[in-house]
Amino acid sequence: MIRKEGWRPANLLSLLAGLGILAVIILLVAALFTHSYRLGILAGTTALVVGYISFLFVCFVGYAFLYGRHRPRRDVDFVVVLGSGLIGGDRVPPLLASRLNRGREVFESQAARGNPPVLITSGGQGPDEKLPEAHAMADYLVERGFPAERIEREDRSRTTEENLLFSKVIMEQAKPDYRCVIVTNNFHAFRAALTARKTGVNGQVFGSPTAAYYWPSATIREFAAVFLSHKLINFGICGLLALCGLLAAL
């Protein structure tokens, strides 16, 4: 991950998670062999909190895995492909190419039913980019034979929420009772689905493949974002578990 993506903090999440797991194991082993009362309380309380977070993580990964492979069964009017950063400010990276290729697959499967949808490339221009992501994405598709007249460009958004909100405006103006498929990478599908529900977009999210080396850190980042979006409940439960561990020890 570091060799291919660099030393950004987000790229170190799998390393930090691994070190955290080792730290918990060492703490449990130390408590077992030293017979320390205080260390036993700390180890037991830590195990409760880590167990809760691990349970949520397993549920998150399982649901994201299944949801990302759920194919649209009904005709749709639009296929929205969410953008990501560009290489060198103007080139589509493999991660984004995976989304575009999956979006094209959805388009072609719909077209085979006699209902070719409009494909919306969604992404604005970042401070280090030479053009909006939506334009680079559309150019990538057209260069590979995709019909330009079936592409709509949403080039203002900076976040996933803006991707969906601005794309929603385009879809509602064209067809108020639209249905759509939103395409992103499989690790991002669950959070994108939550955001789609929040913004009122009428559609489902479809995941595209992600390189194996990139998946662990990306999944941990997505889980952390969802976990923190419900921080009052999650931190409250973690605090309650820690209190229960302490009371049980006393």
N, C-alpha and C positions, 0 to 999 in steps of 0.2 A: 504494500500500500504506500509506504513512504517512498520507495524507489520510483513508482510510477506517478504518484500524485503530489509528492512533496511533504514538507514538515508542518503543514497547517494543523492547528489543534484538532479540528474535526477528523483529520486523518489518523489521529493517535487514539481514537476511542476504543478500538479493539485491543490495543496494547494495554490501555489503562484498565479495561474490563478484566483482561487476563491477570494483571497484577493484583487487582482487587480480589479476584477469586482465590489466588494463591495466598493473599493476606488473611482471608477468612479461614482457609484450611489450616494455615499455620497457627492462627489464634485458637481454633478448636483443638488441634493436637496439643498445643502448649497447655491449655486448660486441663486436658485429659491426663497429661503426664506429670504436671506440677501439683495437681490437686489443690490449686489455689482457689479459695472461695471467691475472691473478688474477680479473678480472671474467669472463673466459671460463670459468674453473673454476666460479665461483659460478653463472653462467647455465646451464651444462651440468648441474650437479648439481640446480639448481632445476627444470630442465625434466624431468629423470628422475622426481623426486618428484611434481611436478605431473601428469606423464603417467600415473603409477600411480593417483593419486587420481582423475583424470579418467576413466580406464578404469573404475574401480569405480563412479563416479557414473553413467556411461552404462549400465553393466550394471544398476545399481539402478533407474534410470528406466525402462529397457526392460522389466525384469521386473515392476515395479510397474504399468506401463501394461497389460501383458498380463494379469497376475493380477487386476487390478481389474475387468476386463471378462469374467472367466470366470464364466458363469452356472451355477447348480446344476442338475445333470441328474437327480438322484434326489430322491425325496420326503424332506422334512426335517420334524422334529418341532417345532423352535423357530427363531425368527428373533430374534437378539440385536442390538439397536441400541445402539451405544456412545455415551455422552453426551459433551457438551462444555459450556463455560461458557454461562450464561444472560445475556441483556441485561436490565439493570436489576434483576437478581437473581431474576426470575420469568418472563421471556419467552424463547421459543425463537428464537435468531438464525438467519439464513439458512443458515449452515454446518450447524447441527444439523437444520434443517428439510429440507435436502437428504438427510441420512441417514434421517430418518423417512419421507420420501416414497419413497426407494428401498426401505426396509424394507417399506413397504406394498405396493410393486410385487411384491416377492418373496412376501409373504403371499398376495396375490391370485392370482399365478400358481400357487402351490401349492394354494390353495383351488379353483381351476378344475380341478385334477386329482382333486378329491374328498378332499383331505387337508389341511384348513386347520390350519396350525401355531399355536402360541402365540407371540405377539410379546413379547419381554422388553425393556423399556426399562431401561437400565443406567446409573446415575449417582447419586452421593451429593450431599450438600449442601456447597458450598464456603463459606468464611468470609464471602464477600460476597454470598451467595445467600439468598433468603427461603424457599426450599423445595428439596427434593432435585431434581436434574435429572430423575430418573426420573418424578417426579410431573408436572413441567411437560411432559415429552415425552408421557406418557400423555394428559394433558389436551389437548394439541395434536392428537393423533390422534382422540380421542373427539369433539372439537368439529367435526371434519371427517368424521364419520360412521363412523369405525372402530368395530367391535364391542368394547365395553368388556370383555365376558366373555372375549375372546381376548387380553387384555393381562395380563402379570405384571410387577410392578415390583421391580427390584433397586435399592435406594436407599441402599446403604452405601459403595459404592466411591469411591475418589479417583483412581485411576490405571487405565491400560489393563489392567495385570495383575490388579488387583482386580476390574475389570469382568468379566473372563473367569473368574476364580476363583469369585466369588460367584454369577455366572450359572450356572457349571458345577454348583454345589451344587443350585440350583433345578432344573436339568434332570435331574440324576441322581436326585433324590428323586422326580420325576414319572415318569421313564422311564430306567432304568439304561442301556439300549442306544440312547440317543437319537442323532440326527444333527441338526446345526444349521447355519445360515448366520449369519455375523457381518457386520453392516453398519457401515461407517465411510466416511470420505471416501477418494477414490482415492489421494491422496498418502500416506495413513496405512495403506493396505491391506497393504503388504508387511510393515511392522513389526508390525502387528496379527497377521498370519499367523505370524510368528516367535514372537510372544508366545503365540498359541494353541497352537502346537506345544510350547512350553516348559511351559505349564500343563496340557497333556494334554486340551484341549478337542477333542471329536470333531466337526469341522466345517470349513468353508472360509470365507474372507473375501470379501466382495463390496463393491466400491467405488461410491461415489456421486459425482456431479459436484461440482467445486469451481470457484469464481469464478476467472477467468483471472488477475486481479491478485494473488490470494492464493496461487496455486499455486507460483510460484518459491521464495519464502521458506519456505513450508511444506515443500516437497520437500527443500530444502537442510537444513532442521532435521531431517527424518526421516532423511536420509542420514547426517548427523553423528551421530545417535543410534545408528544401526546400525554405523557405522564405529567409534565409541568403545566399543561393546559387544564389539568384538574388537580392542581397542587393543593388546594384546600382539603379536598377529600383524601388524597394520597398521603400527604404529610400528616394529616390528622390520624389516619389509620396506622402509619408508621410510629407516631408518637404513642398511640394507644398500645400497640404491640410492645414497644419498649417499656412502657409503664407496667404492662402485664408481666413481662419478664422479670422486672425488678421486684414487683409484689410477690411473685411466685418464689423468688429467691429468698425474700425476707420471711 
